[in-house]
């Protein structure tokens, strides 16, 4: 099952969740109706009273809806809300201890290897147990939370296995489902909280002919308890199989099943429970069981038994990993040409590209580590500090080939930014210009967590300044288009409240013109060499078009369309609203157009990754040969 099939499955699980939620509401309505009959002493004389039933049903639905909508509104800010409710502290690199820096390094490596934005990391300082979670609506706004006990008791390989498990939830669409589950089930919990409030009010007169109000509150607590059990059953039904999948993906990502097995073995001897009161609502999000074990643990637990998880990971080790190379046998990307790096090296196919979307291979993980080890110390520290991170974004927009144009850009920047920030931009620009071009996009991703700490207005101003630097060049290059597209997309969670993408297009006919325009640009970019003929460009374009579904039924131009970058951006944004299956076909067609000549230029790689990122289809980096890397950089020490 690939990334797109997982996305479809997540949508189906959402529909299943709504069905189970509706069933729970029906059970609670009946329970409250019966309690009302006894409250007004109408039973057993009259068991069916349509007017009363409609009244009870209406009040119950409104109460649950209010509770759910309130929680959903609170979750609009994304996974950071969950992390803060659990007592998490945002972990900044310059404020992290040695254990924290190791955690941040692993998260950065995994993010670069999978092609997603580096998630914000929250440390749950008060939790001494071993546990972790991932929360968010999309990979672009994901956050990862880790307990202090996880850092204290796990070694690097084990911690890497836990983070790989959480990245699986990020990449497979589980987070969005989990957040919806928190919001919906809060409405059911609202019934219990209302009953608790009534139970505490004991001012009812003893002369009241009916039952005291606190008795009705006690009944609501009991009914709310039924809803709570229903909620746990729903979470167990939705979450258990996703945990098995995340375990398998973590083994695939790290190529080290012993790391994950070691965590499970430690959990058998230690603890994964949380002390935070918010753990009940978020229990299905965690790596391990976050609640106290109960008599009905096998029925209500959101996680499979540890013994079963160990057995399955061991089975993966024996069956699926026997043919894979060990870590010592894996070759460094800097030692050999890996033209595409999608498990097939030079013989990569569009199908391999599609299958690698939303996944991580050991080669890509090693490649990410190699890229990060090549960063100069000034840039490694720069992405950890606000002003330097802004300077890096500005430096990436400078023209390093034409000094006259760069002087115009700097003159414009001096008019809108402080002098020390401009000088920092120039300083970092000279270092960035000496790096391999393939490190530019990872450098953007590394700076994003710090840049997102700015206000929405400051993030907008940052994007406007980058746009102003691009305008100052007098013409928009492909790199400048890619930089602006990715920077704007990465900073969206800080500019606008994060939310799940709404599907608006379910058939290829609705987005056919947009597909043609995107494929036209890719064909021209990939065949822009002076010796390339117009026939080669047209052939690459038509080859990509025929990979789209129902291509034989649609109107197809003989030559690529002409457009500007504004039109291209609009088309990419429209394609983002298509179904996962349509996105799969689009990525396949784009990859086929790129790979037709068996070459992947840096411009093609950047454009394809920018398109895939906007479509919310994280694609791993292209493992081209490393250029311009000194021996000293190649022998950089391994990161902690």
N, C-alpha and C positions, 0 to 999 in steps of 0.2 A: 504494500500500500504506500503510495507516494504522498507528497505534501498536499496535492490538490484533492486526493481521495480522503485524506484526513480532514481537510476543511469541509468537504461535503458531509463526512460522518459527524463532524462537530455540529453542523446545521441540523442533521437528523436528530442528534442527541438533544438539541435545543427544543425541537418539537416534542420529543419524548418527555423532556422535563416539564413542558407546559401541560401535557396530558396528565402526568402524575400529580402536578400541582393542582390542577382542576379537580382531580379525584379526591385529593386531600381536603380541598375546600368543601366539596359535597359532603364528605364524612363529618366535617366539623359543623356544617349547617344543620345536619340531622341531629347531631349530639346537642347543639345549643337549643334546637327546637324542642327536643324532649325535656331538657332541663327547664325550659320556660314553661312547659305544660305543668311540671311539678311545682314550679315556683308559684304559679297562679292557681294551683290545685284544680287543674282542668283534667288531669289524668287520674284514674283510668276512665272517667266518664266520657270524655271526648278525646280520641287519639288523633283525629285529623281535623285540623282547622285551617282551611286554605288561606284565609286572610292573615292569620298569625304566622303561618309558615312563610308567606311572601314577605311579611314585615321582618321576621328573623333573618331570612335569606338576604334581604336588602341591606340590613344593618351589618350583618357579618361580612358580606362582600365589600361594603364600603370601608369597614374597619380594616380588613386585610389589605384592600387596595391602598388605603392611606398609609399603612405601615410599610408596604412594599415600595410605593412611589417615593415615600420619604427616604428610604434607604437607597433606592436607585439614584435619587437626586444627590445624596451624599457621596455616592460612588462615581459621580461624573468626573471627578478629578483623577480617576484611574486607580491603579494599584497602590499608589503612595498613601491613599486613605487607609487601606487595609493595614499597610505596614505601620503607620502611625498609631492606629487603634491598638495594635499589638504591642506598642511600646518601642517601635523601631526607631533607630537614629540614623539619619542619612550619613553614609560613610564617604567622606571626602579623602582623597589620597594624602593631602598634606596634614590631615588630622588622624590618620590611621597608624596603629602600631604595626609591628612586624607581621603578626597574624592577619591583620586587616589588609595590609598591602599584598600579602600572598593571595588572599581572597580576591582582591580587585584585579590582580594580574591574571588569575584563572578566568574571571568573568570577561576581561578584555580579550584574552586569547580565544575564548569560545565565541564571542560576538564577532570578532574579525573573521574567524574561520567559517562561521555560518552566514555572514553577510548581513547581520542585523545591527541596529543601533546598540551601542553599549548600554545595557540596562543600568538604572540607578540601583545602588546596593544599600540596603538597610540592615543594620546590626541590632539584634534584639539583645541588649546588654544584660537584662535581668533574667533571661532564660538560660539556665545551665544545662538543659537537655540537648540532645542531638536532633536538630530538625531544620528545615528550610522550606521556602515556598516561593512561587512565582505568581505575580498578579498583574493584570492589565487587560486592555481591550485588544490591542494588536502588538506584534513584535516591536513596533516603533515606540510604544509608550510603556513597555514592560518594566517592572521592578522585581528585584530578587531580594528576599529577606532571609537572613541566616542567624541562628541563635549563637550566643557566645560559646555555649558548650560544644557546638560543631567545630569551631575554630580551635578550641582547647584540646579536644579528644581525637581529632582526625588528622592523619598525615596528608601530604599534598595529593597523592594518588586517590585517597578516599574522598577528600574534599572535591577533587576533580570529578569523581563519579557522581557526587551529590549535585554539583552544578550542571553536569551533563544531563541528569535526570530532570532538573528544572528547565533547562533549555528545551528539552523535548516538549514540555507543557507549553512553552512559549511558541515553538514552531508548529505544533500540531493543532493549535486553536483551542486548547483546553482552558486557557485563562479566561477568555470571553464567556465561555459556558459557566465557569466557576463564579465569576462576578455576578452573572445573572442569577445564579443559584443563591448567592448571598442576599441579593435584593429581594427576590421573590419569597424566600423562606422567612425573611424578617417580618413579612405581613402575618404569617402564621404565628410567629413568636409574639406579635403584638396582642393577640387574643390572650395569651398567658399573662402578659404584662398588665393588661386591663383587669383581668381577674385578680391579680395580686394587689392592684390598687384598691379595688372594691373590698377585698378581704380585710384590708387594713382600716377601712372606714367602719367603725363600729358604733355609729351614732343612731342606728335605727331604734325606734321606740319598741319596747317590749309588748305594747298593746297592739302592734301591727298584726293584723289577722293573717297576713301572708308570711312566708319565710323571710328571715332577715336578709338584708342586702348583701351582707358579708358571706352568707351561705351561697348566694348566687355567684359571688366573686370566687368562692372556693370551687364552685362547679366550673366556672370559666377557666380556672387554673388547671383543673383536671382535663377539660376539653383542650386547653392550650397544650397540656402535656401530651395529649393524643396527637395534636398537630406537630409537636416537637419530635415525637417518635416517627411520624410520617416524614418529617423533614430529614431525619437521619436515614430513613429507608431510601428516600429519593437520592440523597448524597451517596449512599453506598451503592445504589444501582447505577449511578452515573459514573462514579469515580474509580471503582475497583479495576475494571479492565484498562482504564487509562493509565493506572499505576504500572501494570504489567508492561504496557507499551512504552512508558517512559523509562522503565528499567532497561528494556531491550535497546532503546535508542541511546541511552547513556553508554552502554557497552559498545555499541557501534561507533559512537563519537570518539571515545577515548581509547578503544582497542585494549582495554584493560579491565576484564571482568573481576579480577581480584580486588580492585579498588572498591567496587560496589559491594562485593561479597563481604569485604572487611567491615564496611559500615553496618551491614545487616547483623553481622556477628557481634559487633559492639552494642547494637541496639538490643540484642537478646539479653545482654548482661547489664545494660544501663537503662536510660529512660529517654523517651521522645515526647513526653507530656509537657504542656505549657501551663504556666501559672496565670497567664493573662485571661481575664473574663471574656475577652473577644475571641478566644480560641474556639468556642462552640460554633460561632457563625462561620468561621473560616477553616474548620477542621478538615474539610475535603481538599484544601489547597496544599496541605503540607506533604513533605517527603515521607514522614512516618506518622503514626497515630498520635494526634495531639491531645486526645481526651483520656480521662481515666478509664481503664478497662471495666467492663460490666459483665453481668451474667449473660446478657444477650449480645456479647461482643461479635460473635460470628455473624449475627444477623444485621447488626446496626453499624459495624465498623466500616469506615470509609476506605480502609486499606486492607489488602490481603494479608494473611498471616506471614510473618517473617520467614518461617520455614519454607513456605511455598515460593516466596520471592527468591530465596537462596537456591532452591531447587531449579527454578526456571532460569536464573542467571547461570547456574552451573551447566544446565542443558545447552544454553547458548554457547558457552565456552567449548563444550565438547562437539557440538554439531556444526555451528555456523562460523566459528572462528578458526577452525583447524587449518583451513586453506589460506588464511590471511597472513601476511608477513608480520613478524613480531616487531616491537618498537626498534630493536637494534638493527633489524633488517630494512627498516624503512629508509629510503634515501631522501636526503635533504633536497628541497627544491633548488637550492643554489648549486648543487653538485651535478644536476642533470637537467636537460631541457624537458619540461612538462608543459607542452604547448597549451593544453587546456586544463590538465590536471583533474579531469573528471573520471578518475579510476581507469581511464583508458589511454592516458597519455596522448600521443600524437594521433591515435585512432578514435578520438572522442567523437561521439555522434550527438545529434539533437536530443535523442531519447535519453542519453546519459545526462545531458544538461538538465532536462526536465526532472529526471529522477533525483538529481542532486539538489534541487530547489528545496529549501527547508530542511536540509540535512547537513551533517558534518562528517567528513572522512578523516582518518588519522593523518593523511597527507595534507589536508587543508589545515588541520590543527598544527602540524609541524611548520607549515608555511606561515601561519599567523605568528607563531613563536619566533620564526626567523625574521619576519618583517619587523616585529616589535624590538628585537634585539639590535636591529640596525639603526634605530632612532638615536640621534645624538642626545646627550644628557640634557642639553638646553631644551629640546623639543619634548622629551619625556617629562621634564618638570613644567614646561610651558602649558601642556594640556591639563595640568592640575590647578592652574591659577587663572582667575577670571580675566585679568587684563591680557595675559599672554595668550590665553585661548582665543580671545577676540583678535589679537594680533595675528595669530595663525590663520584665522578665517580670512582676514584682509590680505595677508601675504600670499595665500593661495590664489587670490584674484588678480595679483599683479602680473604684468607682462614681463617675463624674464628674458625675452629674446630681443625686444626693441626698447632700448634704454630711453629713447625720446618719449615713447608712449608711457613708459613707467614714470617718468618725471611728471607728465601731465596727471597721472593717477595720484601720485604723491602730493602734488600741489592741491588737487581737489580734496584729498583726505585731510590735509592740514587745515582746511577751512571748516571741517565738521567734527574733527576729533582733536583731543589734547596732544600736545607736542610729544610727551613721553610715550604715548601709545603709537604715534607715527614712527618714532625712532625704533621702538620695539618691533614694529612691523617690518621695517627695513632690515633690522638685524636678523630676524627669523627668516625673512625671504631669501637671504643669501644662503642660509643653510638648507632650506627646502629645495632650492634650485639645484642642489648637488645630489639630491636623493633620487632613487629610482622612481619613475612616474607612477608605478603601481602602488606606491605607499601613500599617495595623496588622499585617496578616499578613506583608507584606514585612519589616516591622521585626522580627517574630519570627524569620524566616528569617535575617536579617542577624546576629542575636545567637547563633544556634545553634552556629556553629563554635567560638566561645569558650566557650559553656556546655558543650559536649561535652568540653572539656578537664578538667572536673571528674570526680571518681571516680563510680562507679556509685551509691554511697551518697549522694553529694552531689547527683547528678541526681535521685534519688528524693526527697530532701528538698526540692529545689526544686519539684518537681511537687506534693508534699504541701502546701507552703506556699501555692502558687497555689490549690490546692483549699481550703485553710483560709480564704483571703481570699474565695473564692466562697461558702463556707458562711456566712461572717460577714455576707453580704448578706441572709440570710434566705430567699432564693429564687434559683433557678438560671435566668439569662437565656440566650437563644440564643447571644449573644456569648461568655459565660463557658463554655458547653458547647464551642463551636468552639475557643476558646483552649486549654482543657484537652486536647481531643482532638488538636489539632495539636502542642502542646508535648510531650505524651507520645509521640506518634508520632515527632517529630523527634529526641527524645533517646533513643529505643530503642537505637540502635547503641552508646551509652555504658552503658546499663543492662543490656542483654542482648547476648551475642555475635550479630552480624548473621548472617543466613542467608537463603537464597532461600525465598520463600513456597511452601508445599506446596499443590498443588491437591487439594481434598477434594470439591468439588461440581462435577459435570459436566452436570447437568440442572436446568432451571428449577424442577422440582417440589421439589427438595431445599431450595431457598431461597425458595420462593414467599411464605411468611408474612413473611420478612424484607424482601422487595421491597415488599410491601404496606405494611409499617410505615414504611419510609423514604419512600415516595411520599406517604403520609398526612401526615407531618411537613412535607415540602416544600410540599404543597398548602396546608396551614394557614399556613405562614410566608409564602408568596407572596400570600396573600389575607387578610391579617390587618387590613386597613384597616376602619375603622368602617362604611363604606358597602358592604362586601362581604357578599353574602348567603351562606347556607349552600349554596344551589344552585350558586353560582360555585365554592365550595371543592370540592364533590362532583364537579362537572364537570371541574375541573382534575385531581383525583385519578383519575377514570376515564379521562381522556385519557392520562395517563401509564401507567396499568396496561395499556391496550390496545397500548402500544408494546412490551411485553414479549413474548418468544417464547411461542407456544402459549397466549396469553392466553384464547382462546376455549374451551380445554379445562379451565381452572382455575376454582375458585370465586372469585367477585369480589363483595366487599361493595358496597353502593350508596353508602355514605358512608365517609369516611376513618376509619381506626382511631384509637383514643386510646391514648396511651402516655406514659411518662416518659422522661427523657433516659438513664437507666440502660438501659432496654430498647432505646432507639435505638442506643446505643453497641454493645450486644451484637449487634444485627442487622447493623450496619455491619462489625463484626469478622468475622462469619460470611460476609458477601458478599465479603470480602477473599480468601477461600479458594476462590472460583469460578474457572473457566477464563477466559482472556482474552476469548473470544467472549461469554460470559455477562456479563462486566464491561462490554463494549461495549454490550450491550442495556440494562444497568442505567443506565449513564451517559446513554444516549440517552433512556430513559424519564424520568430526572430532569431532563434539559435540556428535554424537551418540556413537562413540568409547569411548569418555571420560565418558559418562553418563551410559554406559551399566551396571556397577556395582553399580550405585547410589552413587558413591563417587567421590569427586573432591579433589585430593591432591594439595598442593601448587605447586608442580612441574608440574602437569597437567594444572593447571590454568595458570601458567606463560608461558608454551609452547603454549597452545591454544591461549592466547592473543598475543604472539609474532608472531605466524603464521597469525592470523587475522590482526594484525597491518601491517605486510609486504604485505598482500593482499589488503591493504587499505580498510579494513572492520573494523572500530572501534567497539570494543566490550566492554561493561561495565564491571566493576570489579566484581569478584565473592565475594558474601557476606557471607563468612564463619564466624563462631563464632570468636570473638576477643579473643586473648590469650595474656597472659602476660601484660595485661593493668591494671595498678594500679588504685585504687579508685580515687586517686588524678588526674590522667590523664583523667579518665572517666568523671570527673566533671569539665573539663576545660571550661572556659567561652566561650560563643559564639563569633565567629569571627565577626569583623565589616563588 
